[in-house]
Amino acid sequence: MLMTRERRPAIRTLRGWAIHLLQEAGAICECEAHGWARDRADPHARKHAIALARQHPPDGVSADQAVAEINDVLDSIGDACPECPAEGL
């Protein structure tokens, strides 16, 4: 148990913040079997996540940096889990 009154932030890195925001916006989801993040390819969810990042960036981060991190995370995530068997094979 933490013995101080000060609590650590739930999300400690900018990448972690971006992943959380993308999950909340519905732009990415988690593979139920393996836990990998998957891009849902939903343009409305992506736009919503970017709007949220621009409006509410983390403390100490500019809106442009927050949007850039959202885009970096989206660029690093595919739409299929690498451990799931490919469909149609």
LOTIKE-677900 format. One record per residue (C-alpha): residue number from 1; residue in one letter; x negated, y, z. Coordinates in Angstrom, 1 decimal. Layout:
<sites>
{pos:NUM; code:A; X:X; Y:Y; Z:Z}
...
</sites>
This chain:
<sites>
{pos:1; code:M; X:0.0; Y:0.0; Z:0.0}
{pos:2; code:L; X:-1.3; Y:3.5; Z:-0.9}
{pos:3; code:M; X:-2.0; Y:5.3; Z:2.3}
{pos:4; code:T; X:-1.9; Y:8.9; Z:1.0}
{pos:5; code:R; X:1.2; Y:10.9; Z:0.2}
{pos:6; code:E; X:0.0; Y:11.8; Z:-3.2}
{pos:7; code:R; X:1.2; Y:9.3; Z:-5.8}
{pos:8; code:R; X:-0.7; Y:8.4; Z:-9.0}
{pos:9; code:P; X:1.1; Y:9.1; Z:-12.2}
{pos:10; code:A; X:2.9; Y:6.1; Z:-13.6}
{pos:11; code:I; X:1.2; Y:6.5; Z:-17.0}
{pos:12; code:R; X:-2.5; Y:7.3; Z:-16.8}
{pos:13; code:T; X:-3.6; Y:7.7; Z:-20.4}
{pos:14; code:L; X:-2.3; Y:9.6; Z:-23.4}
{pos:15; code:R; X:-2.0; Y:6.4; Z:-25.3}
{pos:16; code:G; X:0.1; Y:4.8; Z:-22.5}
{pos:17; code:W; X:2.3; Y:7.9; Z:-22.5}
{pos:18; code:A; X:2.8; Y:7.7; Z:-26.3}
{pos:19; code:I; X:3.7; Y:4.0; Z:-26.1}
{pos:20; code:H; X:6.2; Y:4.6; Z:-23.3}
{pos:21; code:L; X:7.8; Y:7.5; Z:-25.3}
{pos:22; code:L; X:8.0; Y:5.4; Z:-28.4}
{pos:23; code:Q; X:9.7; Y:2.6; Z:-26.5}
{pos:24; code:E; X:12.1; Y:5.0; Z:-24.9}
{pos:25; code:A; X:13.0; Y:6.5; Z:-28.3}
{pos:26; code:G; X:13.5; Y:3.0; Z:-29.8}
{pos:27; code:A; X:10.7; Y:3.4; Z:-32.4}
{pos:28; code:I; X:8.8; Y:0.4; Z:-31.1}
{pos:29; code:C; X:9.8; Y:-2.8; Z:-29.3}
{pos:30; code:E; X:8.0; Y:-5.6; Z:-27.7}
{pos:31; code:C; X:7.8; Y:-9.2; Z:-29.1}
{pos:32; code:E; X:9.8; Y:-11.2; Z:-26.6}
{pos:33; code:A; X:7.6; Y:-14.3; Z:-27.0}
{pos:34; code:H; X:4.1; Y:-12.7; Z:-26.9}
{pos:35; code:G; X:4.4; Y:-9.1; Z:-25.7}
{pos:36; code:W; X:2.9; Y:-7.4; Z:-28.8}
{pos:37; code:A; X:4.3; Y:-4.0; Z:-29.7}
{pos:38; code:R; X:6.2; Y:-4.0; Z:-33.0}
{pos:39; code:D; X:7.2; Y:-1.0; Z:-35.1}
{pos:40; code:R; X:10.9; Y:-1.0; Z:-35.7}
{pos:41; code:A; X:10.5; Y:1.1; Z:-38.9}
{pos:42; code:D; X:13.4; Y:3.3; Z:-37.8}
{pos:43; code:P; X:12.9; Y:6.8; Z:-39.2}
{pos:44; code:H; X:15.4; Y:8.4; Z:-36.9}
{pos:45; code:A; X:13.7; Y:6.9; Z:-33.8}
{pos:46; code:R; X:10.3; Y:8.1; Z:-35.1}
{pos:47; code:K; X:11.6; Y:11.6; Z:-35.6}
{pos:48; code:H; X:13.2; Y:11.6; Z:-32.1}
{pos:49; code:A; X:9.9; Y:10.5; Z:-30.6}
{pos:50; code:I; X:8.0; Y:13.2; Z:-32.4}
{pos:51; code:A; X:10.5; Y:15.8; Z:-31.3}
{pos:52; code:L; X:10.3; Y:14.7; Z:-27.7}
{pos:53; code:A; X:6.5; Y:14.8; Z:-27.8}
{pos:54; code:R; X:6.5; Y:18.3; Z:-29.2}
{pos:55; code:Q; X:9.1; Y:19.5; Z:-26.6}
{pos:56; code:H; X:7.7; Y:17.7; Z:-23.6}
{pos:57; code:P; X:4.0; Y:16.9; Z:-23.9}
{pos:58; code:P; X:2.1; Y:15.6; Z:-20.9}
{pos:59; code:D; X:0.5; Y:18.1; Z:-18.5}
{pos:60; code:G; X:-2.7; Y:19.5; Z:-20.0}
{pos:61; code:V; X:-2.0; Y:18.3; Z:-23.5}
{pos:62; code:S; X:-0.9; Y:20.5; Z:-26.4}
{pos:63; code:A; X:2.2; Y:19.7; Z:-28.4}
{pos:64; code:D; X:0.0; Y:19.1; Z:-31.5}
{pos:65; code:Q; X:-2.2; Y:16.7; Z:-29.5}
{pos:66; code:A; X:0.9; Y:14.8; Z:-28.2}
{pos:67; code:V; X:2.3; Y:14.5; Z:-31.7}
{pos:68; code:A; X:-1.1; Y:13.3; Z:-33.1}
{pos:69; code:E; X:-1.2; Y:10.6; Z:-30.4}
{pos:70; code:I; X:2.3; Y:9.4; Z:-31.3}
{pos:71; code:N; X:1.2; Y:9.2; Z:-35.0}
{pos:72; code:D; X:-2.0; Y:7.4; Z:-34.0}
{pos:73; code:V; X:-0.1; Y:4.8; Z:-32.0}
{pos:74; code:L; X:2.5; Y:4.3; Z:-34.8}
{pos:75; code:D; X:-0.4; Y:3.8; Z:-37.3}
{pos:76; code:S; X:-2.0; Y:1.1; Z:-35.1}
{pos:77; code:I; X:1.2; Y:-1.0; Z:-34.7}
{pos:78; code:G; X:2.5; Y:-3.4; Z:-37.3}
{pos:79; code:D; X:6.1; Y:-4.5; Z:-37.8}
{pos:80; code:A; X:5.4; Y:-8.2; Z:-37.0}
{pos:81; code:C; X:3.8; Y:-10.0; Z:-34.1}
{pos:82; code:P; X:0.4; Y:-11.4; Z:-35.0}
{pos:83; code:E; X:1.2; Y:-14.6; Z:-33.0}
{pos:84; code:C; X:4.6; Y:-15.3; Z:-34.3}
{pos:85; code:P; X:4.8; Y:-17.7; Z:-37.3}
{pos:86; code:A; X:5.5; Y:-15.9; Z:-40.6}
{pos:87; code:E; X:9.0; Y:-16.2; Z:-41.8}
{pos:88; code:G; X:9.5; Y:-18.1; Z:-45.1}
{pos:89; code:L; X:6.4; Y:-20.3; Z:-44.9}
</sites>
